[in-house]
Amino acid sequence: MTGIKVGYFDQDARITVILNQEVADAYRKWFALLWKASKEE
């Protein structure tokens, strides 16, 4: 549960906006790598 619902944000909700395209692409690739690694056994 993220604490975000339609029309409601609780005080612990967090949103991150990455404005730099290179940083955003690197973050996306890193997250995909971690996601893939978490599924492997």
Backbone atoms as SQL, in Angstrom:
CREATE TABLE atoms (id INTEGER PRIMARY KEY, chain TEXT, resi INTEGER, resn TEXT, atom TEXT, x REAL, y REAL, z REAL);
INSERT INTO atoms VALUES
  (1, 'A', 1, 'MET', 'N', 0.857, -1.181, 0.000),
  (2, 'A', 1, 'MET', 'CA', 0.000, 0.000, 0.000),
  (3, 'A', 1, 'MET', 'C', 0.897, 1.237, 0.000),
  (4, 'A', 2, 'THR', 'N', 0.652, 2.143, -0.898),
  (5, 'A', 2, 'THR', 'CA', 1.491, 3.329, -1.033),
  (6, 'A', 2, 'THR', 'C', 0.978, 4.528, -0.248),
  (7, 'A', 3, 'GLY', 'N', -0.231, 4.448, 0.258),
  (8, 'A', 3, 'GLY', 'CA', -0.805, 5.604, 0.931),
  (9, 'A', 3, 'GLY', 'C', -1.429, 6.596, -0.028),
  (10, 'A', 4, 'ILE', 'N', -1.554, 6.201, -1.294),
  (11, 'A', 4, 'ILE', 'CA', -2.157, 7.072, -2.300),
  (12, 'A', 4, 'ILE', 'C', -3.409, 6.394, -2.835),
  (13, 'A', 5, 'LYS', 'N', -4.510, 7.110, -2.760),
  (14, 'A', 5, 'LYS', 'CA', -5.777, 6.627, -3.305),
  (15, 'A', 5, 'LYS', 'C', -6.407, 7.775, -4.087),
  (16, 'A', 6, 'VAL', 'N', -7.370, 7.484, -4.907),
  (17, 'A', 6, 'VAL', 'CA', -8.032, 8.520, -5.686),
  (18, 'A', 6, 'VAL', 'C', -8.575, 9.587, -4.734),
  (19, 'A', 7, 'GLY', 'N', -8.087, 10.814, -4.911),
  (20, 'A', 7, 'GLY', 'CA', -8.546, 11.928, -4.094),
  (21, 'A', 7, 'GLY', 'C', -7.944, 11.997, -2.704),
  (22, 'A', 8, 'TYR', 'N', -6.916, 11.163, -2.420),
  (23, 'A', 8, 'TYR', 'CA', -6.360, 11.129, -1.064),
  (24, 'A', 8, 'TYR', 'C', -4.874, 10.791, -1.082),
  (25, 'A', 9, 'PHE', 'N', -4.075, 11.549, -0.348),
  (26, 'A', 9, 'PHE', 'CA', -2.670, 11.253, -0.089),
  (27, 'A', 9, 'PHE', 'C', -2.484, 11.246, 1.416),
  (28, 'A', 10, 'ASP', 'N', -1.975, 10.149, 1.979),
  (29, 'A', 10, 'ASP', 'CA', -1.712, 10.210, 3.417),
  (30, 'A', 10, 'ASP', 'C', -0.376, 10.908, 3.657),
  (31, 'A', 11, 'GLN', 'N', -0.065, 11.209, 4.888),
  (32, 'A', 11, 'GLN', 'CA', 1.113, 12.017, 5.195),
  (33, 'A', 11, 'GLN', 'C', 2.423, 11.289, 4.910),
  (34, 'A', 12, 'ASP', 'N', 2.408, 9.974, 4.704),
  (35, 'A', 12, 'ASP', 'CA', 3.624, 9.220, 4.431),
  (36, 'A', 12, 'ASP', 'C', 3.836, 8.947, 2.937),
  (37, 'A', 13, 'ALA', 'N', 2.937, 9.390, 2.085),
  (38, 'A', 13, 'ALA', 'CA', 3.055, 9.158, 0.643),
  (39, 'A', 13, 'ALA', 'C', 4.229, 9.958, 0.084),
  (40, 'A', 14, 'ARG', 'N', 4.916, 9.371, -0.892),
  (41, 'A', 14, 'ARG', 'CA', 6.045, 10.048, -1.533),
  (42, 'A', 14, 'ARG', 'C', 5.910, 9.952, -3.043),
  (43, 'A', 15, 'ILE', 'N', 6.234, 11.030, -3.719),
  (44, 'A', 15, 'ILE', 'CA', 6.268, 11.071, -5.178),
  (45, 'A', 15, 'ILE', 'C', 7.622, 11.650, -5.573),
  (46, 'A', 16, 'THR', 'N', 8.282, 11.000, -6.522),
  (47, 'A', 16, 'THR', 'CA', 9.571, 11.481, -7.011),
  (48, 'A', 16, 'THR', 'C', 9.433, 11.811, -8.488),
  (49, 'A', 17, 'VAL', 'N', 9.869, 12.996, -8.867),
  (50, 'A', 17, 'VAL', 'CA', 9.853, 13.417, -10.259),
  (51, 'A', 17, 'VAL', 'C', 11.301, 13.635, -10.675),
  (52, 'A', 18, 'ILE', 'N', 11.733, 12.905, -11.710),
  (53, 'A', 18, 'ILE', 'CA', 13.095, 13.052, -12.221),
  (54, 'A', 18, 'ILE', 'C', 13.005, 13.842, -13.526),
  (55, 'A', 19, 'LEU', 'N', 13.594, 15.020, -13.539),
  (56, 'A', 19, 'LEU', 'CA', 13.487, 15.910, -14.682),
  (57, 'A', 19, 'LEU', 'C', 14.558, 15.654, -15.737),
  (58, 'A', 20, 'ASN', 'N', 15.720, 15.185, -15.320),
  (59, 'A', 20, 'ASN', 'CA', 16.808, 14.931, -16.254),
  (60, 'A', 20, 'ASN', 'C', 16.576, 13.600, -16.956),
  (61, 'A', 21, 'GLN', 'N', 16.489, 13.603, -18.284),
  (62, 'A', 21, 'GLN', 'CA', 16.169, 12.389, -19.050),
  (63, 'A', 21, 'GLN', 'C', 17.212, 11.293, -18.862),
  (64, 'A', 22, 'GLU', 'N', 18.498, 11.650, -18.811),
  (65, 'A', 22, 'GLU', 'CA', 19.554, 10.645, -18.633),
  (66, 'A', 22, 'GLU', 'C', 19.449, 9.975, -17.270),
  (67, 'A', 23, 'VAL', 'N', 19.186, 10.747, -16.238),
  (68, 'A', 23, 'VAL', 'CA', 19.026, 10.187, -14.897),
  (69, 'A', 23, 'VAL', 'C', 17.782, 9.305, -14.844),
  (70, 'A', 24, 'ALA', 'N', 16.705, 9.755, -15.462),
  (71, 'A', 24, 'ALA', 'CA', 15.471, 8.972, -15.481),
  (72, 'A', 24, 'ALA', 'C', 15.682, 7.638, -16.193),
  (73, 'A', 25, 'ASP', 'N', 16.390, 7.648, -17.326),
  (74, 'A', 25, 'ASP', 'CA', 16.661, 6.412, -18.058),
  (75, 'A', 25, 'ASP', 'C', 17.537, 5.466, -17.240),
  (76, 'A', 26, 'ALA', 'N', 18.550, 6.005, -16.574),
  (77, 'A', 26, 'ALA', 'CA', 19.431, 5.182, -15.748),
  (78, 'A', 26, 'ALA', 'C', 18.663, 4.565, -14.585),
  (79, 'A', 27, 'TYR', 'N', 17.807, 5.343, -13.956),
  (80, 'A', 27, 'TYR', 'CA', 16.992, 4.832, -12.849),
  (81, 'A', 27, 'TYR', 'C', 16.068, 3.720, -13.341),
  (82, 'A', 28, 'ARG', 'N', 15.462, 3.905, -14.491),
  (83, 'A', 28, 'ARG', 'CA', 14.555, 2.907, -15.060),
  (84, 'A', 28, 'ARG', 'C', 15.293, 1.596, -15.337),
  (85, 'A', 29, 'LYS', 'N', 16.509, 1.699, -15.908),
  (86, 'A', 29, 'LYS', 'CA', 17.308, 0.504, -16.185),
  (87, 'A', 29, 'LYS', 'C', 17.719, -0.199, -14.897),
  (88, 'A', 30, 'TRP', 'N', 18.134, 0.573, -13.886),
  (89, 'A', 30, 'TRP', 'CA', 18.537, 0.010, -12.593),
  (90, 'A', 30, 'TRP', 'C', 17.353, -0.702, -11.937),
  (91, 'A', 31, 'PHE', 'N', 16.190, -0.083, -11.950),
  (92, 'A', 31, 'PHE', 'CA', 14.998, -0.693, -11.365),
  (93, 'A', 31, 'PHE', 'C', 14.639, -1.986, -12.099),
  (94, 'A', 32, 'ALA', 'N', 14.736, -1.994, -13.439),
  (95, 'A', 32, 'ALA', 'CA', 14.436, -3.190, -14.230),
  (96, 'A', 32, 'ALA', 'C', 15.414, -4.310, -13.882),
  (97, 'A', 33, 'LEU', 'N', 16.693, -3.976, -13.704),
  (98, 'A', 33, 'LEU', 'CA', 17.690, -4.973, -13.329),
  (99, 'A', 33, 'LEU', 'C', 17.373, -5.575, -11.960),
  (100, 'A', 34, 'LEU', 'N', 17.043, -4.727, -10.996),
  (101, 'A', 34, 'LEU', 'CA', 16.695, -5.219, -9.653),
  (102, 'A', 34, 'LEU', 'C', 15.438, -6.074, -9.697),
  (103, 'A', 35, 'TRP', 'N', 14.458, -5.654, -10.482),
  (104, 'A', 35, 'TRP', 'CA', 13.206, -6.399, -10.604),
  (105, 'A', 35, 'TRP', 'C', 13.468, -7.785, -11.184),
  (106, 'A', 36, 'LYS', 'N', 14.294, -7.831, -12.243),
  (107, 'A', 36, 'LYS', 'CA', 14.622, -9.104, -12.883),
  (108, 'A', 36, 'LYS', 'C', 15.381, -10.006, -11.911),
  (109, 'A', 37, 'ALA', 'N', 16.341, -9.448, -11.189),
  (110, 'A', 37, 'ALA', 'CA', 17.140, -10.224, -10.249),
  (111, 'A', 37, 'ALA', 'C', 16.297, -10.761, -9.103),
  (112, 'A', 38, 'SER', 'N', 15.268, -10.042, -8.719),
  (113, 'A', 38, 'SER', 'CA', 14.429, -10.496, -7.603),
  (114, 'A', 38, 'SER', 'C', 13.566, -11.693, -8.002),
  (115, 'A', 39, 'LYS', 'N', 13.333, -11.900, -9.302),
  (116, 'A', 39, 'LYS', 'CA', 12.532, -13.009, -9.775),
  (117, 'A', 39, 'LYS', 'C', 13.357, -14.276, -10.004),
  (118, 'A', 40, 'GLU', 'N', 14.682, -14.113, -10.137),
  (119, 'A', 40, 'GLU', 'CA', 15.558, -15.261, -10.382),
  (120, 'A', 40, 'GLU', 'C', 15.846, -16.001, -9.087),
  (121, 'A', 41, 'GLU', 'N', 16.017, -17.288, -9.218),
  (122, 'A', 41, 'GLU', 'CA', 16.366, -18.085, -8.030),
  (123, 'A', 41, 'GLU', 'C', 17.620, -18.865, -8.266);
